[in-house]
Amino acid sequence: MSFGQSLWERAMIATLLLTVAASGLGLGTTLPPAPPPAAVSDAALPGASAPTTDIPISPTADSVVLDSEQDRYLRMTVPVTIEGFGPFRFMVDTGAQATVVTPELRDRLQLRSLGVATVIGMASIRQVELVQLDGLEFAERVFDALRTPLLENRHIGADGIIGLDSLQDLRVLLDFRDDTIAVDDANALGGNSGYEIVVRARNKLGRMIITNAVVDGVRTALIVDTGAQWSIGNAALQSRLRTRGQTDVTANDVNGASIAGKLSLAHNVVIDRMQLHSMPIAFADAPAFAALGYGDKPALILGMESLRLFDRVAIDFAQRKVLFDMPTGSMRDNRMRPG
C-alpha cells in the first residue's frame, strides 16, 4: 500500500527538521562535520519563479486523498511577508527545528548564501544550501538573521515553513471547527478559556514533548507536530507493542528520499485525562527519532489527523503547555473520551 504526497508524505514535511554542522544553531545533536561550503549554482536548483499565495500540491496516481482534503490542508497556513514582499503562504510546523524557504523564494528575494546545512528528514540525512533570512514578519513580530535551509517546493508544498526558531515565545492555535491556524501571544488568542485539558510539556530542542503519554500500556514520549499529517511511531514503540495486522506504507521525506513503514492501529492512547481510541500509527525506523534522543525509547509523533479529533489544539511554547478543546459531547467519531 502506497500513499501519495497528500497523505504519508505530508507526515514527512519537516517533521523533525534539524539544521546542524555548518548552520551553527547549537542543537546538541552531533553529526559528522560538514565539508567546506560549496558554491551552489542556479543549474543545481529549480528554476526561479515568482512566489505565489497558492500552495501547489501535485496530485499523484497513488494518492487516496480527495480534493476537499487538499483544500482543507491548504488553509492550515499563515501569510507572512519578507522584507515587505508578499504575502507568502508558510506552513507552521511545530516539529521543524528551523524556518525554511524554497529556492524560488531565495532567487526572488536574492537571499545571501551562508554555505550548507545538514537536514535530518524521516528517511535521510542530506546537506542543503543555507541562506540568511531577514525581515520575516508575522504575528506582529519581525525576525532577522535566521539561518534558513532551502527545501524544494515540491517536497514541502508551500512557499516556506515557520519553524521552531521563530515560535519559541508564541502560541500556535489550531481551530479545526474553522480549519484555521493562528500564531500570536496566548492572550491575543483568547488565553486558556474553553480548554478542558491542559497538559504540561517538556521543551526539548524547542519541541513540546508530552512525556507521560501511554500507548496500549507502553509509556511513550509524545511529540505534537503540526507538520505531520499522520501519527508516526518509532521502532522502539513498535517493538514494545508487538503490533499485528500491519499494512506496508511508503513515502518520501523533505529531501525526496523514500522510507518504508508499517501502518497499524493503537487501541488506546492516554494523554493526561483523556483517551484516544483506534488511532492509526505509521511505524518507521527514522533517523530523526535518534537525533532527538529517542532512538531506543518509545516515541510517537502526534500528527494532524489525530489532532483533528479535537475542536481546538493550542501549543504554547512560552508556557510549555499543550491545550485541548474537547469536541461537543466529548466525543468525535467514537474515538475519544475524557479520562
Order of alpha helices (4+ residues) and beta strands (2+ residues): beta-alpha-beta-beta-beta-alpha-beta-beta-beta-beta-beta-alpha-beta-beta-beta-beta-beta-beta-beta-beta-alpha-beta-beta-beta-alpha-beta-alpha-beta-beta-beta
